Amino acid sequence: MEAQGSGCGTMGPRGRETWAQRLGAFRASPSAFMAGPEGEDLGCDLLSELRSEKLSEQTKVSLLALSLEYPAQLWPDTAAAEAAATSLLDTLVLLPPRPSALRRPLLLAATTALAAGDALGPTSAASLRLLPLLLGLASGSDLGRGFGPASEQRSLQATACECLRELESCKPGLLGGRLGLLRGLLGQEGPVQPLSLLLALALRNALVIQARARAGLQGLLMAGDAPTVGIPWNWALAEEGAAHLQPQAPGWPATEVQECGLAVLEPSPEEARELRAAVAQLLDTSYLLTPVAQAQLLWLLGWALRGLRGQPPVLFKPQLVRLLGTAQLTLLHAILALKAAFGEALFTAQDEALLLRRLTLAAQHPALPLSAHLFYLHCLLSFPENWPLGPTGEEAAPLLLGPRLCRGLLPSLLHNPMALLARLHLLCLLCADDEEKEEKAQDWSPQHYLEELLAGLRQRAALDGGPRALATLCFQASYLVVRCLAMQPAVLTPLTRGLAQLYQSRPALAPHFVDLLDRVGPELGEPLRVVLRQEVVARPGKDEALCWHLQILAKVADGNAQSATLGFLRAAAARCTDWDLQQALLQVCRALLRAGVGKGLADLLQALARQLEDPDGRDRARLYYILLAHLAGPKLGVALGPSLAAPAASSLVAENQGFAAALMVQEAPAPIRLSVGPRRAEGPVPVLQLQVEVLEPVYSLELRFRVEGQLYAPLEAVHVPCLYPGRPCRPLLLPLQPRRPAPTHLDVRALYTTPSGLTRHAHLPPLLVTFADLFLPFPQSPEGDKQGFFEELWDSCLPKGAESSLWCPLGPRGLEALVSHHLEPFVVVAQPPTSYHVAIHLPPNSRLLLRLEAAQVDGVPVALRTDDWAVLPLAGDYLRGLSAAV
Amino acid sequence: MAQRAVWLISHEPGAPLGGTVRFSRRYPTVEKRAKVFNGASYVPIPEDGPFMKALLFELRLLDDDKDFIESRDSCSHINKTSVYGLLIGGGELWPVVAFLKNTMIYACVPLVEQTLSPHPPLISISGISQGFELLFGIQDFLYLGQKNDTEINTKLNQLPDLLLQACPFGTLLDANLQNSLDSINFASVTHPQKQPAWKVGTYKGKPQVSISITEKVKSMQYDKQDIADTWQVVGAVTCKCDLEGIMPNVTISLSLPTNGSPLQDILVHPCVTSLDSAILTSSSIDAMDDSAFSGPYKFPFTPPLESFNLCYYTSQVPVPPILGFYQMKEEEIKVKITVNLKLHESVKNNFEFCEAHIPFYNRGPITHVESKVSFGQLEVFREKSLLIWIIGQKFPKSMEISLSGTVTFGAKSHEKQPFDEICIGGTAYLKLHFKILDYTLTGCYADQHSVQVFASGKPKISTYRKLISSDYYIWNSKAPAPVVTYGSLLLVRCHN
């Protein structure tokens, strides 16, 4: 292996300062740096500088730290990653035996380079060096003085375990063959945490892979302490695992056991005993792990044992009580994972109730930070119940979480917005429950509480000059309530009224109202439209609010209360003095146009086209007037259909986006498939039979054809009134008028109307007209001498024409089959099965004559004549193609 | 359970970019897995600049909330946790765990070992809680103990080395970064077997155990007939155990006097080895009655080297330590105020300090104050529109003090005067700040004699107690006030 490419090592050593600058520049923007002049050499320089004696250890550590973060930039391909790992390992070996801060980061860097660079594998020399080295270090074997003083061994042992764990994560099954060894180490005096986590991960992966392969544990756990050096590394399980890296079992009930590929594994009694012992060993010493590591261990073991028959999860029980009392996010989360994995097998109904209480408590405990509260609230609403009632995957209040338990979790105005929304969601769920209950609690009504809260939110949102976040929060809360309680008029009626009042006191919130209307269903949307329209039309208020009113009207104006709306607009027109306002006004007109409002609107538009100050506004008003006068209702609706993006510099430009789509013929991907059907070979001219299929209904279809050059006379377009998917359509006939008997491509365009009334055109794939498509039979004399007729034709070809003969190979079915398949309509004289005389008329006025005589088993000699020498090569190709086809 | 990347971003309002990336760390091996697991829904980790921009926008920390922006302000864009999706380069980077604390934004992106569309529930992603724990760990490391910028910069510079120790490959090994710092220094110590991972060395020296109980009391008082006042005590027990041996065992018992208030909602440190079920189930959710468990509360544990919070609790004491009322009436540009405070007789009348802060929001600066206090002294902060009544170390014999006066305000100028979204119109409060040493409101104490230590040598045991106020509000009873009902707050109309 070339440790470093030829470009490496040529740069002179750099000082600490230069490196600091270089690293700083790199970190500021890795992509910009790598694109720059220094980028290319960075990876090589870094590796060579690690051996420089001029750089301090601290600088070298910072170089290694960079390589831990950006290996893909430094060594972009597998070969470079492999070379880098080799170089890093060389550097490690060459370190003098005194204590050094570099050993640990070098191990991490080599591991990262291999794993991130996709180089890890049985063919990688660096992998085959690194793995035994790591395993040796992890086992605490004496690797000689080269690996530093004894004082460093403990830390290197832990590091080696971490490296192995990372490699196992990236290549599941890598350590499958070393489970016994790892167990043995854990029982001895190895560092507990790194070994526990490594063993747990390797165990989980091995179980998952074996379960998928429907294989047993095959004594993996009982391998004992095999010697670590000297045996070739066993990649079998890792190869198996790599195929299954995706998707990993999420360990959550929403994904079914089978679905995530964790087929149920049934270990033999002996294997089961060993497995239990290993898990118990891990759990018993788990209190020695840091809380985050304990949580990882529980997730891994939960995953590992989930698919296993005959592995009672009671092993976890002794840990649970201890962990339930803690305030640690990771530990409670891990318990929830176990709950999801094992359900009733591990948690009785009482346990479930206790867990819920602890979770409720943690979701509001004053000693915990807000982020933790919010996460616990999420956990409550996604709580893995033993017997869930609702559909999975939806947030819901667990059955055991009654109103009493929730009272500390009610939302208040003083809460942070996220806490308020999370708690509000819970409150909404309670309200929904409360509605279903027959007897309601006398002392306290969640609906009343909800109403008060929403009123408070609106009051704050109405604050003039208040931050937008307050308004946003109010609308988010309203949206959440509508989503959860859409079926409860008792909630929606005061909400609608309250929102109308909010608009009245702060019209500047119009964009929020428009957004809300866009997103809620008709339960709130319909009544809210009505009250907002009334609000605007009845109480126009001050001039400042006009632009907001117009924005709202553009959203809510429809066919109802036309005269009031038009009256408002007429009055507003006088006040619309600047471009923005005029555009907003016209936007409302546009909404009315779409809604099919007619007469009064025409008058208004005419008036606007005259009186608006801005020419742009006048033009637009005139355009609308013309549209209103000339387009039928549905077409108008479609023309104005797609709502406008933000107004561009000119309203007509902006409008264009809509019209361009609606009124102009737009190119579209064709929903039409066209193919050539069987040949007809009759009549005076060749006719193509076209077969049409459509993917969606198509109306007024016109197909236009064009031939390259002057080969054929121009083709007539073909019209079809309508086509529906799945409904057969009779073939379309396309008569061809060749000027010369030659094959060609037809360029095809389709023009059609969509079900929504838009006209579209599409370019279809070209159609091929083959030589054979042009064949027509000769009209025969009534009772005539067929042989004589043929001979006459045959003789007439020369001397003007051309003559040829060729060997046409035959398939197993012989000459008869070939003729009946391809030449039947053109046969003049037949003596089956050995001799046929064929005369083909090629429009406009050429002939092709074939004598197929004295057929043998494998072929037939063909003599051919034509009066048009240009046909000869085409005929030859055709005949050779025939033999290939049969 | 791994993290793909971690960031610390200082939030700098008004700066051109709105912030600076102070630290970032990527984990390429985890990224490799993310690519495989997430499949088509994979979005790569962006560079620091674009990430910061997108995060500040999502957290509403850019100063541009003038206009409605749909991707941020839409009513359906609802965030109920500190986990966000950031729109970057046409894709959505999710889940981004992030929160702002002390002007620093802490953020990380946990690995999700499955496809991201649709988003799996957060509860099913092990990396979420691990991510939070990592960020909390960094936060504790940066801010526990010290506050000044130089010290924080020093600590920020230590972070790369510490994470190399505590989170070398993106999988967190220890959220206690101080431990990692110590383990770098302790590297030469040879460890005997069964050394806990959360204890990097052993203590050598005189054995001693220190236990300190800090109670914070919060309250909402209204002086209204139809609204009940509320108050709550939150306690924290902090220990530092300097004991020899690898795994010394200690048991601390917290006791209550006969009339003490039971401890509830107890959360313990993970080093506690077992818990009585009465401790586990004692909760403020349940109605109080005589059968409530009133201790002693025993906590057996194996202490870590550093100082740690053994447990937290809450309690519902029968009366608030200081009961009062606040009446404020607006008269054009003036307000008339009357305040009355009464210390409960059972409370130790010996404060380290006691002050009442009376802020006036959404008004102009104070131009004139006429006042009369029966005790202590009144300080006026005109520009801040704030009065501070310094009560001092002791209430007078009567235990009751009062203040009355008139405050006049100048014209409102938006930039300077404090804005508040709650204190609109007559809605106003005063806030009490006080501290009493060697005292707890619940009566809770750790008896020196009940502390059991199973280690060589007899340790010196010292105990400390203190009560401090936190969120202690007395609301104007002449106007609507945000009201606590069942532990939460709402604005209710005033019926007086």
Interface residues (C-beta under 8 A of the other chain):
Chain A: R27 A28 S29 P30 S31 V61 S62 A65 L68 E69 Y70 P71 A72 P99 R104 P105 L108 T111 T112 A115 A116 D118 A150 S151 E152 R154 S155 T159 E162 C163 R165 E166 S169 C170 Q188 E189 P191 V192 Q193 L245 Q246 P247 Q248 P250 G251 W252 A254 T255 T285 Y287 L288 L289 T290 P291 V292 A293 Q294 A295 Q296 W299 V321 R322 L323 L324 G325 T326 A327 Q328 L329 T330 L331 L332 H333 A334 L336 A337 A340 L354 R357 R358 T360 L361 A362 Q364 H365 P366 A367 L368 P369 L370 S371 A372 L374 F375 L377 H378 C379 S382 P384 G393 R404 L405 R407 G408 L410 P411 S412 L413 L414 H415 M418 L421 A422 R423 H425 W444 Y449 E452 L453 A455 G456 Q459 R460 L463 G465 G466 P467 R468 A469 L470 A471 T472 F475 Q476 S478 Y479 L480 P511 H512 D515 L516 R519
Chain B: M1 A2 S24 R25 R26 Y27 P28 T29 E31 K32 R33 V36 F37 G39 E47 D48 G49 R60 D65 K66 F68 E70 R72 D73 S74 C75 S76 H77 I78 N79 K80 T81 S82 V97 F99 K101 E113 Q114 T115 P120 P121 L122 I123 S124 S126 I128 S129 Q130 F132 E133 L134 F136 P160 D161 L164 P168 F169 T171 L172 L173 D174 A175 N176 N179 S183 A187 S188 T190 H191 P192 Q193 K194 Q195 P196 A197 W198 K216 K218 Q232 V234 A236 D265 I266 L267 V268 H269 P270 V272 T273 S274 L275 S277 I279 L280 T281 S283 S284 I285 T302 Y312 T314 H414 E421 I422 I424 P482 V484 T485 Y486 G487 S488 L489 L490 L491 V492
